[in-house]
Amino acid sequence: MYIINTNLPTNGSFTPRSKTDMIVLHHSESTGTSVEEINRWHLERGWTGIGYHFYIRKDGRIYRGRPEWAVGAHAQGHNSRAVGICCEGSYMTETMPRAQFDALVGLVREEMAKYPGAKVLRHKDVNETDCPGVNFPWAEVQQFAEPEKSAKKEDDEVVEQKKVLLNGKTYTCECICRDDVNYIKMRSLQQAGFMIGYDAVRKVPSITAPQCRTFVLDGDEAVQAAVDTLQESAGLEKQTIEYLLRYQWGEDLVKKLAAAMEK
């Protein structure tokens, strides 16, 4: 999972966390707020720095906040044992965008794998607060953030990596082969960039073709030339280029931008 590193100012040194058995979810109660702004707010309160360890924007970008090894400042009485994840938005009234939901689920899964046995909780589960709001997709997060459990393998079941043509593009997916039929794992679809969600009305999973990819393809010579032009003419950093290329049609976008600059 791609996490954007930050170099946020602090008011001193952080204290190492001795254990991690909780992952606490929050909302920022604001929209359009950057990780730098939240850090400034927390500094103004006299804190060492931003209280959350991760901050997820509505477009799905994940920013690193306070060092993950440090005691946080987000859940009073539990900071010495908890990782704090905050989502941009005010989910007492707003609805979480799909990109942000997918990023949240992916990050929670990653943290659960890192800290086996850790409980995923809302801020309101540990403190007197409405955070993260009544519209926060808690049930869906619980459902999709649970790590996959190893199912009993049937005698005739074979798991293989296969190339699959999906939505006009070729992806390598993990398939379960049973009775000469290939079943693609939903986790593989998500890793390929498809958005796996949950339709709360119909009570069924939903699959949406990707507009952004979780990886950057090896570009051809034309793409690399366009990247060189953007870096030289616009001063775009490697991180920004990679973000553009994650877009489903990123190669075409980069080439068109470069062509426009050369005119």
C-alpha positions as CSV (number, residue, x, y, z in Angstrom):
1,M,0.0,0.0,0.0
2,Y,1.4,3.4,-1.0
3,I,1.6,5.8,1.9
4,I,2.8,9.4,1.4
5,N,5.5,10.3,3.9
6,T,5.4,13.7,5.5
7,N,8.0,15.9,7.2
8,L,5.7,17.6,9.7
9,P,7.1,20.0,12.3
10,T,6.9,18.9,16.0
11,N,7.1,20.4,19.4
12,G,9.6,18.0,20.8
13,S,10.2,14.2,20.8
14,F,7.6,11.4,20.7
15,T,7.4,8.6,23.2
16,P,7.6,5.0,21.9
17,R,4.5,2.9,22.2
18,S,5.1,-0.3,24.2
19,K,2.3,-2.4,22.6
20,T,-0.4,-2.2,20.0
21,D,-3.7,-4.0,20.5
22,M,-6.1,-1.3,19.2
23,I,-6.7,0.4,15.9
24,V,-9.0,3.4,16.4
25,L,-10.9,5.1,13.6
26,H,-11.8,8.8,13.4
27,H,-13.1,11.5,11.2
28,S,-11.6,15.0,10.9
29,E,-15.0,16.8,11.2
30,S,-13.8,18.9,8.3
31,T,-13.6,18.8,4.5
32,G,-10.7,20.0,2.4
33,T,-8.3,19.8,5.3
34,S,-4.7,18.8,4.7
35,V,-2.5,16.8,7.0
36,E,-0.4,19.9,7.5
37,E,-3.4,21.8,8.7
38,I,-4.3,19.1,11.2
39,N,-0.8,19.1,12.4
40,R,-0.9,22.8,12.9
41,W,-4.1,22.6,14.9
42,H,-2.6,20.0,17.2
43,L,0.6,22.0,17.7
44,E,-1.6,24.9,18.7
45,R,-3.1,22.8,21.4
46,G,0.4,22.3,22.8
47,W,0.7,18.7,21.6
48,T,4.0,17.3,20.3
49,G,2.5,17.0,16.8
50,I,-0.4,15.6,14.8
51,G,-2.2,13.1,17.0
52,Y,-3.1,10.5,14.3
53,H,-0.7,8.0,12.8
54,F,-2.4,8.1,9.4
55,Y,-4.6,10.5,7.6
56,I,-6.8,9.5,4.6
57,R,-8.0,12.1,2.2
58,K,-11.3,11.8,0.3
59,D,-9.5,10.9,-2.9
60,G,-7.9,7.9,-1.2
61,R,-4.5,9.3,-0.7
62,I,-3.0,8.1,2.6
63,Y,-0.6,10.4,4.6
64,R,1.7,9.3,7.4
65,G,1.2,11.5,10.4
66,R,2.8,10.9,13.8
67,P,5.4,8.1,13.6
68,E,3.7,4.7,13.8
69,W,5.9,3.6,16.7
70,A,5.0,6.6,18.8
71,V,2.3,7.0,21.4
72,G,-0.6,8.9,19.7
73,A,-2.9,11.7,20.8
74,H,-6.3,10.7,19.5
75,A,-8.1,8.4,22.0
76,Q,-7.7,9.6,25.6
77,G,-6.7,6.8,28.0
78,H,-5.8,4.5,25.2
79,N,-3.0,6.3,23.3
80,S,-0.2,4.1,24.7
81,R,-1.7,1.0,23.0
82,A,-3.5,2.3,19.9
83,V,-2.8,3.3,16.3
84,G,-5.0,6.2,15.2
85,I,-6.4,6.5,11.7
86,C,-8.3,9.6,10.7
87,C,-10.4,10.1,7.6
88,E,-11.0,13.5,6.1
89,G,-14.7,14.5,6.3
90,S,-17.6,15.2,8.6
91,Y,-19.5,11.9,8.7
92,M,-22.3,13.1,10.9
93,T,-23.7,14.5,7.6
94,E,-21.5,13.5,4.7
95,T,-21.1,10.1,3.0
96,M,-17.7,8.6,2.5
97,P,-16.4,8.4,-1.1
98,R,-15.5,5.0,-2.5
99,A,-11.9,5.9,-3.0
100,Q,-11.5,6.8,0.6
101,F,-13.4,3.7,1.8
102,D,-11.2,1.4,-0.3
103,A,-8.0,3.1,1.1
104,L,-9.3,2.8,4.7
105,V,-10.1,-0.9,4.3
106,G,-6.7,-1.6,2.7
107,L,-4.9,0.3,5.5
108,V,-6.8,-1.4,8.3
109,R,-6.1,-4.8,6.8
110,E,-2.4,-3.9,6.6
111,E,-2.4,-2.8,10.2
112,M,-4.3,-5.8,11.4
113,A,-1.7,-8.0,9.7
114,K,1.1,-6.0,11.4
115,Y,-0.5,-6.2,14.8
116,P,-2.2,-9.7,15.1
117,G,-5.1,-9.7,17.6
118,A,-5.5,-5.9,17.6
119,K,-9.2,-4.7,17.8
120,V,-10.5,-2.3,15.3
121,L,-12.7,0.3,17.1
122,R,-14.3,3.7,16.5
123,H,-13.3,6.7,18.6
124,K,-16.8,6.6,20.1
125,D,-16.2,3.0,21.4
126,V,-13.4,4.2,23.7
127,N,-14.4,7.9,24.5
128,E,-17.5,10.0,25.0
129,T,-17.8,11.3,21.4
130,D,-19.8,11.0,18.2
131,C,-16.6,10.4,16.2
132,P,-16.4,9.1,13.5
133,G,-20.0,10.1,12.9
134,V,-23.3,8.3,12.3
135,N,-22.7,8.1,8.5
136,F,-19.3,6.5,8.9
137,P,-19.5,3.1,7.1
138,W,-18.6,1.1,10.2
139,A,-20.5,-2.1,9.3
140,E,-18.9,-2.2,5.8
141,V,-15.4,-1.5,7.3
142,Q,-15.9,-4.4,9.7
143,Q,-16.9,-6.7,7.0
144,F,-14.2,-6.0,4.4
145,A,-11.4,-5.2,6.8
146,E,-11.4,-8.7,8.3
147,P,-8.4,-10.7,7.1
148,E,-9.2,-13.6,4.9
149,K,-9.5,-16.8,6.8
150,S,-7.9,-19.9,5.3
151,A,-10.7,-22.1,4.0
152,K,-10.5,-25.8,3.9
153,K,-9.0,-26.8,0.6
154,E,-10.9,-29.4,-1.4
155,D,-9.0,-32.3,-2.9
156,D,-9.8,-31.1,-6.4
157,E,-9.1,-27.4,-5.7
158,V,-5.9,-25.8,-7.1
159,V,-4.9,-22.2,-6.6
160,E,-2.9,-20.7,-9.5
161,Q,-1.7,-17.3,-10.6
162,K,-3.3,-16.6,-14.0
163,K,-3.4,-13.7,-16.5
164,V,-7.0,-12.6,-16.8
165,L,-8.4,-10.0,-19.3
166,L,-10.7,-7.7,-17.4
167,N,-12.2,-4.5,-18.7
168,G,-9.8,-4.5,-21.7
169,K,-6.6,-4.9,-19.6
170,T,-4.6,-7.9,-18.6
171,Y,-4.1,-8.6,-14.9
172,T,-2.4,-11.3,-12.9
173,C,-4.9,-12.7,-10.5
174,E,-5.1,-15.5,-8.0
175,C,-7.6,-18.1,-9.2
176,I,-9.1,-21.1,-7.5
177,C,-9.4,-23.9,-10.1
178,R,-12.2,-26.4,-9.2
179,D,-13.9,-28.8,-11.6
180,D,-12.2,-27.1,-14.6
181,V,-13.7,-23.8,-13.6
182,N,-11.6,-20.7,-12.6
183,Y,-12.9,-18.6,-9.7
184,I,-11.1,-15.2,-9.3
185,K,-10.6,-14.2,-5.6
186,M,-12.2,-10.8,-4.8
187,R,-8.9,-9.9,-3.0
188,S,-7.1,-10.3,-6.3
189,L,-9.5,-8.1,-8.0
190,Q,-9.0,-5.4,-5.4
191,Q,-5.2,-5.7,-5.7
192,A,-5.6,-5.3,-9.5
193,G,-7.3,-2.0,-8.9
194,F,-11.0,-2.9,-9.0
195,M,-13.0,-1.3,-6.2
196,I,-14.7,-3.9,-4.0
197,G,-17.5,-2.4,-1.9
198,Y,-20.7,-3.3,-0.3
199,D,-24.2,-2.2,-1.4
200,A,-26.0,-1.7,1.9
201,V,-29.4,-1.5,0.2
202,R,-29.1,-4.7,-1.8
203,K,-26.9,-6.3,0.9
204,V,-24.4,-7.7,-1.7
205,P,-20.8,-6.9,-2.6
206,S,-20.2,-4.5,-5.5
207,I,-17.3,-4.5,-8.0
208,T,-16.4,-1.4,-9.9
209,A,-13.8,-1.3,-12.7
210,P,-10.7,0.7,-11.7
211,Q,-10.0,4.3,-12.7
212,C,-6.8,4.2,-10.6
213,R,-4.4,1.3,-10.3
214,T,-2.5,0.1,-7.2
215,F,0.7,-0.2,-9.3
216,V,2.6,1.6,-12.0
217,L,3.1,-0.2,-15.3
218,D,6.5,-0.3,-17.0
219,G,6.1,2.4,-19.6
220,D,7.3,2.3,-23.2
221,E,9.8,4.7,-24.7
222,A,7.1,7.3,-25.6
223,V,5.8,7.3,-22.0
224,Q,9.3,7.7,-20.6
225,A,10.1,10.6,-22.9
226,A,6.8,12.2,-21.8
227,V,7.8,11.7,-18.1
228,D,11.2,13.3,-18.8
229,T,9.5,16.3,-20.4
230,L,7.2,16.8,-17.4
231,Q,10.0,16.5,-15.0
232,E,12.2,19.0,-16.9
233,S,9.5,21.5,-18.0
234,A,7.2,21.4,-15.0
235,G,9.5,20.3,-12.3
236,L,7.2,17.4,-11.3
237,E,8.7,15.0,-8.7
238,K,8.8,11.3,-9.1
239,Q,6.1,10.9,-6.5
240,T,3.7,13.1,-8.5
241,I,4.5,11.2,-11.8
242,E,3.7,7.9,-10.1
243,Y,0.4,9.3,-8.9
244,L,-0.5,10.3,-12.5
245,L,0.5,7.0,-13.9
246,R,-1.7,5.1,-11.4
247,Y,-4.7,6.6,-13.2
248,Q,-6.3,3.9,-15.5
249,W,-5.4,6.0,-18.6
250,G,-2.3,7.5,-17.0
251,E,0.1,6.8,-19.9
252,D,-2.1,8.7,-22.3
253,L,-2.6,11.5,-19.8
254,V,1.2,11.9,-19.3
255,K,1.9,11.9,-23.1
256,K,-0.8,14.5,-23.8
257,L,0.5,16.8,-21.0
258,A,4.0,16.5,-22.3
259,A,2.8,17.2,-25.9
260,A,0.9,20.3,-24.7
261,M,4.1,21.6,-23.0
262,E,6.2,21.2,-26.1
263,K,3.9,23.4,-28.2
